[in-house]
Amino acid sequence: HRGPHAHLTRFLQLCVSVRLPSINDEHIELLLFPFSLGGSAIDWLNSHPHHSLTTWMKVKNKFLNHFFPKYRVELSRSASSTSNKLQLNHYLTHGRDTKPS
């Protein structure tokens, strides 16, 4: 599961490969971005009123504001779960009177 920053980085790398001299870079990004999304991300994009996201900066900022906090919570939960598993493993291996290093 990639995070939103990684998604945008990969998307912009794709956009660089389809640059056309007669089309503004921002137009390419705005036109292609919906095709890079799936699931809840496309639902999120479609939930915005038509013509409300008129610049790439607006799209990018709203995308990050919406998905990055959720991604950070998921990472935090994953890290916490890993930490708990390591502590449990240490306890089972070394007993309760020692602390993991």
N, C-alpha and C positions, 0 to 999 in steps of 0.2 A: 504494500500500500504506500504509494508515493505521497508526499506532502504537497501542499499547494504551491510552495516555492519551487519545488522540483518540477511540478507540472508546468508552471509558467516558463521556467528555464528551457525545458524540452520543447514547449510550444514555440517559443521565440527562436530557437534553433531551427525548427521546421520553417518558420516564416522567412528566415534569412535565405533559405534554399529556394524560395519561390518569388523572390523580388522581381518586379517588372518595372522597367523604366517609366512607363506611362501611368503607374498606379502608386499612390502615396502609401508608404509603409504602414501607416496607421489604418488605412482602409483594408489592407490585406489582413492585418491582425484582427480587426473587427469582423471581417467576413469569415475568417477561418476558425476563430475561437470556438464558436458553438460546436464545430465538428471535432474538437479535441475533448469535449466533455461527454460524460455519460452518467446515468443514474441520478443521484440527488443533485449533482452539479448542473445537469441540463434542466432539471426541474427548478432549481434556484434561478438560473438565467431566464427561463421562460416566465418566472413569476414577476419579473420587472415589466412595468408598462412599456408598450411599444415606443421607441425613440427616446427612452429615458437614459439609456447608456450610449451616449453619442461620441465619446472619446475613449481611446484605449486606456488612458490613465484612470478614467472612471471605472471602467470594467475591471481593470487590474486591482485597483484599490478596494472595490466592493467585494471582489472575489476573495482577496486575502483577508479582509475584515470578517467575511462570513465563514470561511473555511479554516483559516489559520488557528483561531482560538479552539475550535473543535479538534483540530489535529494535535495541538499542544496538550489538550486534556487526554487524548488517546495515548500519546507518547508518555505522559506522566503516569497514567494507569499502567501502561506496559512496564515502565521502569520500576514502579512500585511493586508490581506483581513479581518481577524478576528479583528484586531485592528481598522480598518476603520468601521466595523460594530458596535463595541463597542462604538466608538466615535459618530457615527450617533445615536445609541440608546440613549446615554447620552444626546445628543442635543435635541432629540425628547421628552425626559422625563423631562429635566431640563431647557431647553432653551439655547440660544446661548451665554449668558453672563457668564455662569459658565463653568469651565473646569473639565473634569473627574478627579477623584482622583486616 
